[in-house]
Amino acid sequence: MKRIVIVNQKSDDLCYAVKEQLPKAIEYPDFNWQPQPQDIICWIPNDEIRVDLAVGDLVAKLDQSAVQPAKIVMKSIVGTADDATDGQLTRWYGETGQNLVMDHLYAIKMIDELEFPYTIVRSLPLTNNDVQRGLMTEGQPYRGNYSNIQQVATIIAQAADPEKFKNQSIGI
């Protein structure tokens, strides 16, 4: 059985919800751990984390390792898949919304260039309130202001399956 490693970067509520669905997952606060063959890496950064810098730690970790992950799952913000307007980004993420999108785009590009299987899970700012959303493809415009934490956790847990959502960016 493949080991699931959750890298929780200040996303405690979402990480907790994911771990409820993946109880055998191991949690780390950063990329300071030793990869094992066929790990499934679930990177869950807070929306405000400088993912453009943090992805360098992931790349360095994998470059220094002789083992390959089975898959990388990254939680990202909306706006990286032609799915939001500038006005929406400002409403959801404040005046730095465009910069956050650029940071996430860079991190996604770096993950893609690693040439390991991956899934990007895009979501709006998270809430515990009941918000029903279906899966969204790239380019499908978002409506509303929030994504439900439990729904996002479910999609991340499903994406941890190496065969599901392979090399895709999906929204919730």
Secondary structure, 3 states (H helix, E strand, C coil): CCCEEEEEECCHHHHHHHHHHCCCCEEECCCCCCCCCCCEEEEEECCCCCHHHHHHHHHHHHHHCCCCCCEEEEEEECCCCCCCCHHHHHHHHHHHHHHHHHHHHHHHHHHHHCCCCEEEEEECCEECCCCCCCCECCCCCCCCCCEEHHHHHHHHHHHCCCCCCCCEEEEC
